[in-house]
């Protein structure tokens, strides 16, 4: 099963008025890696999903794109 979180991650980033570079630094990823995640070109490991969710204060399941 492929898990996409790109749309949700981008929504959270935009809601915080952050650039990809600022958000990547905030969650501890490279800008390039974050960009690939947002474009759903890369399926992140669960540890990365957890890391992003923890920094956002949400559950990992909240990041899964529903459509």
N, C-alpha and C positions, 0 to 999 in steps of 0.2 A: 504494500500500500504506500503510495506516494503522499506525503504531507506537504501542503503548500501553506506558507504563512506570510507571503510577500505583501498581499493586499492589506492584511491586518497590521503588519509591522509598519508599513508606509502610513496608514491611517493614524496610528499612535504617534508616529514621528511628526506628521503634519499638524496634528492637534497640539503638539508641544512647540510648534513654530521653530523646528530645528532642521538644519540642513542634514544631508546624509552624513557629511563629515562630522558634524557635532554629535549626531545621534550615535554614529559608529563609536566615537570616543566614549560617549556616555555608557554604552553597553559593553564596551571592551572588544570591539571587532575592527577590522580594517574597513575603510570606506568601500573598497572594491568588493569585499566579501558581503557587506551589507547590501550593496547594489545588486549583486547576483541573487541574494535572498529575496529582495523586494521584487525583482523581475521574475521570480520563480525559476531561475536558471540553475539553482543549486538547492538541493534538499538538505537543510541543516541537520546535524546530529541532535539528538534529544538534549544533550548537555548544552548546546548552543541555544536551543529553544527555551530551556529552563533559565539560562543566564539572562536572556532578553526579558522573559516574563518576570523574573525576580527584580530586575532593574525598573520595570514598569509597574510593579506592584499588582500584577494580575496572575491568573492561573495559566499554565502552559496551554491548556485547552482553549483559552480565550483567544489565542493567537492563530488558531487554525482557520484558514479561509473556508467559509461555508458554502461558497458558490463555485 
